[in-house]
Amino acid sequence: MPLCRLTYCIQGIAPTAVAARASRAHGLRRTLSSASSVPSNSSSNSSSSQPPHSLTAAFCVIGDEILNGRVLDVNSHFFAKRCFELGVEMEKIEIVPDKYSAIAASVQHLSSTHDIVFTSGGIGPTHDDITYSAIARAFGTELEYSTRTLHRMRDIMGNRGVVNLPDPHGSPEQIAGARMALFPKSATLTFPCDEFWVPVVCVARNIHVFPGIPKLFEKMVDAYLPTLVSTLSDKRIRAFNRALVGTWSRESVVAPVLTRLQGLYSQYGIRLGSYPTWVPEGRKTTDGGSKGLHRSMVVLSVVGKNKDQVEKCRLDLCKQLDGFDVPTT
């Protein structure tokens, strides 16, 4: 199905009462509480000197179009940024083809090793949209139509002027549309956005299935992920802090300093990284030092949840490597 047509079918304004909007956050939190388990390694009391526990997350991108280079994956990048902002430890991104075995193997493994698993892609009406059925097979459950989702689809699509509304017993076109409401029987559904009929489908307590259309994905993640994290962490998880320091020192000069500081600050959960930039041949840098030399800046990253220790480490880097602040945005 063409992207523009699928977007047209999914998007629309649902006639929702003001009271329903006001209670959305409470209802979403209640739904997520019943669908998700609190990580067993959470701790209710953490000292300021101890690195706080982080929820772990993984992301499974589903689609041949990503692997053959036709479409650039932007959803994993967006999800990783949101996880960082919420203090969730993003540990793995997997890209798998539209194959039952590949999808099933990926979600089974990621579900068993992470607190939160998000997927994107493969939930449309065409033959290669097999995400729901592959996940159902992976966890030994059947598929069934969601009456609530079908009603929302018909209401929203009808308001947009769609004539052949989804119907499991209708024409081939109507049956294809209804496939987008055919979910694993054990799934829990959450509708985080009033303007979309598509739900977040939660399977096996920690697998959360999202659409692949980037704008739709982003809006749904922003409406869903903060409440999910708050529910799972019981508000005990702190966000990450990041500081960037630039230096004109060569990376071989930087390396022993980073090693020493990493050993000093690791007890606070601080992680250091080094990212050299590249200056093309023939381009001369002006860095206030030896003018005219081909010198590349090295950007040093300080990441952690203890804001005070991140700042102390930043100051140490600036002092020991003649460093300077680099904007984090």
matplotlib code that plots the C-alpha trace (Angstrom):
import matplotlib.pyplot as plt

x = [0.0, 1.5, 2.7, 0.5, -2.6, -1.7, -1.1, -4.5, -6.3, -4.6, -4.8, -7.9, -9.7, -11.7, -14.9, -13.7, -15.3, -13.4, -13.7, -11.9, -9.0, -8.7, -8.5, -6.1, -3.0, -4.7, -6.2, -3.0, -1.1, -3.7, -3.6, 0.2, 0.3, -1.7, 0.2, 3.8, 5.8, 8.1, 11.8, 12.9, 16.3, 14.7, 15.7, 13.6, 16.5, 19.5, 22.4, 23.8, 27.1, 25.7, 24.7, 20.9, 19.2, 18.2, 15.4, 16.8, 15.3, 15.7, 14.3, 13.4, 13.0, 11.0, 11.1, 12.9, 12.9, 15.3, 17.7, 17.8, 18.5, 15.3, 14.2, 16.4, 15.5, 14.8, 12.6, 15.4, 17.2, 14.1, 13.4, 17.0, 16.8, 13.6, 15.0, 18.1, 15.9, 13.8, 16.8, 16.2, 19.3, 19.0, 21.1, 20.3, 18.8, 18.0, 16.8, 15.1, 13.4, 9.8, 10.2, 8.3, 11.4, 13.5, 10.8, 10.0, 13.6, 14.3, 11.3, 11.8, 15.4, 14.9, 11.9, 13.9, 16.9, 15.4, 12.7, 11.2, 11.0, 9.6, 9.0, 8.2, 6.9, 5.0, 1.5, -0.2, -2.8, -0.5, 0.8, 4.3, 2.9, 3.3, 4.5, 1.4, 1.2, 4.9, 4.8, 1.7, 3.5, 6.6, 4.5, 2.1, -1.1, -3.7, -4.9, -8.3, -10.0, -10.2, -13.8, -12.8, -10.1, -12.5, -15.0, -12.3, -11.1, -14.6, -15.3, -12.1, -12.0, -15.7, -15.1, -12.4, -14.7, -13.5, -16.3, -15.0, -14.6, -12.6, -14.7, -13.4, -16.3, -16.5, -14.8, -11.1, -10.2, -12.3, -10.8, -7.3, -8.1, -9.4, -6.1, -4.7, -7.0, -6.0, -3.9, -2.4, -5.2, -3.2, -2.4, -3.2, -4.2, -3.6, -4.8, -2.3, -3.5, -7.1, -6.5, -5.3, -7.2, -4.0, -3.2, 0.0, -0.2, 1.6, 2.4, 4.3, 4.2, 7.1, 6.8, 5.2, 4.3, 4.3, 3.6, 6.6, 5.4, 7.9, 5.5, 2.9, 5.5, 7.0, 3.6, 2.6, 6.0, 5.8, 2.3, 3.1, 6.7, 6.8, 3.9, 5.3, 8.6, 6.9, 4.8, 7.7, 10.1, 7.7, 9.3, 12.7, 14.7, 16.7, 17.3, 20.7, 22.9, 25.4, 28.3, 30.5, 34.1, 36.1, 39.9, 42.6, 44.8, 45.3, 43.3, 46.5, 47.1, 43.4, 43.4, 45.4, 43.5, 40.2, 41.3, 42.4, 39.2, 37.0, 38.5, 37.9, 34.3, 32.9, 31.8, 29.2, 28.0, 29.8, 30.8, 33.3, 33.6, 35.9, 34.7, 37.3, 36.0, 37.5, 39.0, 39.2, 42.5, 43.2, 41.1, 42.9, 41.5, 41.7, 41.9, 43.9, 46.9, 49.3, 47.5, 47.4, 47.9, 45.5, 44.1, 40.9, 38.8, 38.2, 34.8, 34.7, 31.4, 30.5, 27.2, 25.7, 22.7, 24.7, 24.6, 27.2, 29.7, 29.1, 30.0, 33.1, 34.3, 33.7, 35.9, 38.6, 38.6, 38.8, 41.7, 43.7, 43.2, 42.9, 39.3, 36.3, 32.5, 30.7, 26.9, 25.0, 22.2]
y = [0.0, 3.4, 5.4, 8.4, 6.2, 4.4, 7.8, 9.0, 6.0, 6.2, 9.9, 11.8, 13.5, 11.3, 12.8, 12.5, 14.1, 16.7, 14.6, 11.7, 14.0, 15.1, 11.6, 10.3, 10.2, 8.5, 5.9, 5.2, 4.7, 2.3, 0.3, 0.2, -0.9, -4.0, -4.7, -4.2, -5.6, -3.6, -4.6, -7.0, -5.2, -1.8, -0.3, 1.9, 3.7, 4.8, 6.8, 9.8, 8.1, 5.0, 4.9, 4.7, 1.8, 2.3, 0.7, -1.0, -0.7, -2.3, -1.4, -3.7, -2.1, -4.3, -4.0, -5.1, -1.4, -0.5, -3.4, -2.8, 0.9, 2.3, 3.9, 5.5, 4.4, 7.5, 5.8, 4.2, 7.5, 9.2, 6.5, 6.5, 10.3, 10.0, 7.1, 9.2, 12.2, 9.9, 8.1, 4.8, 2.8, 2.1, -1.0, -2.5, -1.8, -4.6, -4.4, -7.5, -8.3, -9.0, -12.7, -14.6, -16.4, -13.2, -11.1, -13.9, -14.6, -10.9, -10.1, -13.2, -12.5, -8.8, -9.4, -11.8, -9.4, -5.9, -4.2, -2.3, -3.5, -1.2, -2.3, -0.2, -1.3, -4.1, -3.4, -2.3, -4.0, -5.7, -9.2, -8.3, -6.7, -9.6, -8.1, -9.0, -12.5, -13.1, -11.9, -14.1, -17.1, -16.3, -16.4, -19.1, -17.1, -16.7, -13.6, -12.0, -8.8, -5.9, -4.7, -1.5, -0.8, -1.5, 0.9, 3.6, 2.9, 3.3, 6.4, 8.2, 7.0, 7.7, 11.3, 11.6, 10.5, 6.9, 4.8, 1.2, 1.0, -1.9, -5.0, -8.6, -9.9, -7.3, -6.8, -7.6, -4.0, -3.9, -7.2, -5.8, -2.7, -4.9, -6.7, -3.7, -4.5, -8.2, -8.5, -11.3, -12.5, -11.9, -8.3, -5.2, -2.2, 1.4, 4.4, 7.2, 9.7, 10.8, 11.7, 8.3, 5.0, 2.9, 1.6, 0.6, -3.2, -4.7, -8.4, -10.5, -7.6, -5.7, -5.7, -2.5, -2.5, 0.8, 1.8, 2.6, 5.9, 8.4, 11.2, 8.8, 6.9, 10.1, 11.4, 8.1, 7.6, 11.1, 10.4, 6.8, 6.4, 9.0, 7.3, 3.9, 4.8, 6.5, 3.4, 1.0, 3.0, 4.3, 7.7, 6.5, 6.8, 9.9, 11.4, 11.3, 14.4, 15.0, 17.5, 17.9, 19.1, 20.0, 19.8, 20.3, 17.7, 14.5, 11.5, 9.7, 12.5, 12.4, 8.6, 8.2, 11.2, 9.6, 6.2, 7.8, 9.9, 7.0, 5.0, 7.8, 8.6, 5.1, 4.7, 7.4, 5.8, 8.3, 7.2, 9.0, 8.9, 10.3, 11.4, 12.8, 15.1, 15.1, 18.0, 17.4, 17.7, 21.3, 22.9, 24.7, 25.2, 28.3, 27.2, 29.9, 27.6, 26.9, 28.7, 27.0, 23.4, 20.7, 20.1, 18.3, 18.9, 15.9, 16.0, 14.3, 13.2, 12.9, 11.1, 10.2, 10.6, 12.4, 16.0, 17.2, 14.5, 15.1, 18.8, 17.9, 15.5, 18.2, 20.6, 18.0, 17.4, 21.2, 21.6, 18.6, 18.9, 22.6, 21.9, 24.1, 23.6, 22.3, 22.7, 19.5, 20.4]
z = [0.0, -0.9, 2.1, 1.3, 1.2, 4.5, 6.1, 4.9, 6.3, 9.7, 10.3, 11.2, 14.0, 16.3, 17.9, 21.6, 24.6, 26.6, 29.7, 27.9, 27.1, 30.7, 32.0, 29.3, 31.4, 34.3, 32.0, 30.1, 33.4, 34.7, 31.4, 31.4, 35.1, 34.2, 31.0, 32.2, 35.1, 37.3, 36.7, 39.5, 39.9, 40.7, 44.0, 46.1, 47.9, 46.0, 47.4, 45.6, 45.3, 43.7, 40.0, 40.0, 38.3, 34.7, 32.8, 29.7, 26.3, 22.9, 19.5, 16.6, 13.2, 10.8, 7.1, 3.9, 2.7, 5.6, 4.8, 1.0, 1.5, 0.0, 3.2, 5.9, 9.4, 11.6, 14.1, 16.1, 16.3, 17.6, 20.1, 21.4, 22.0, 23.9, 26.0, 26.9, 27.9, 30.2, 31.8, 30.0, 29.0, 25.3, 24.8, 21.4, 18.0, 15.6, 12.0, 10.6, 7.3, 6.7, 7.6, 10.3, 11.7, 11.9, 13.6, 16.1, 17.0, 17.5, 19.8, 21.8, 22.5, 23.2, 25.4, 27.6, 28.0, 28.3, 30.3, 27.3, 23.7, 21.0, 17.4, 14.3, 10.9, 9.4, 10.7, 7.5, 5.3, 2.7, 2.4, 3.7, 6.9, 9.2, 12.5, 14.5, 13.2, 13.7, 17.3, 17.9, 16.6, 18.7, 21.9, 21.0, 20.8, 18.1, 16.3, 16.8, 15.6, 18.0, 17.9, 19.6, 17.0, 14.2, 15.6, 15.9, 12.3, 10.9, 12.9, 11.9, 8.3, 7.8, 9.0, 6.4, 3.6, 3.2, 1.6, 1.8, 5.6, 7.1, 7.5, 8.1, 6.1, 3.3, 0.0, -0.5, 0.1, 3.3, 4.5, 3.8, 5.9, 8.7, 8.9, 10.7, 13.6, 13.8, 16.9, 19.0, 21.3, 24.5, 23.6, 25.7, 23.6, 24.4, 22.4, 23.3, 20.7, 20.1, 16.5, 15.5, 15.5, 15.6, 19.1, 20.8, 21.0, 24.0, 23.9, 26.5, 29.0, 27.5, 23.7, 22.4, 18.7, 16.8, 13.2, 11.0, 9.5, 11.2, 12.0, 13.4, 15.3, 16.9, 18.1, 19.6, 21.3, 22.8, 24.1, 25.4, 26.5, 29.4, 31.1, 30.5, 32.0, 35.0, 35.6, 35.4, 37.4, 40.1, 39.4, 40.9, 37.7, 37.0, 33.6, 31.9, 31.8, 29.0, 28.7, 25.6, 25.7, 22.7, 22.5, 19.8, 21.4, 19.3, 20.3, 21.3, 23.8, 25.0, 25.5, 28.7, 30.3, 29.5, 30.9, 34.1, 34.5, 33.6, 36.4, 38.8, 37.8, 37.0, 40.6, 39.9, 36.7, 34.5, 31.0, 28.8, 25.1, 22.4, 19.0, 16.5, 13.8, 10.3, 8.3, 4.6, 2.9, 1.7, 4.4, 7.1, 10.6, 12.6, 16.2, 18.0, 18.0, 15.2, 12.4, 9.1, 10.4, 9.5, 13.0, 13.8, 17.0, 19.2, 21.0, 24.4, 25.8, 29.5, 30.3, 33.6, 35.9, 38.7, 37.5, 40.0, 39.0, 35.3, 35.9, 37.9, 35.2, 32.6, 34.5, 34.8, 31.1, 30.3, 32.8, 31.7, 27.9, 27.5, 26.6, 25.8, 26.0, 22.9, 22.6, 23.3, 20.7]

ax = plt.figure().add_subplot(projection="3d")
ax.plot(x, y, z, "-o")
ax.set_aspect("equal")
plt.show()
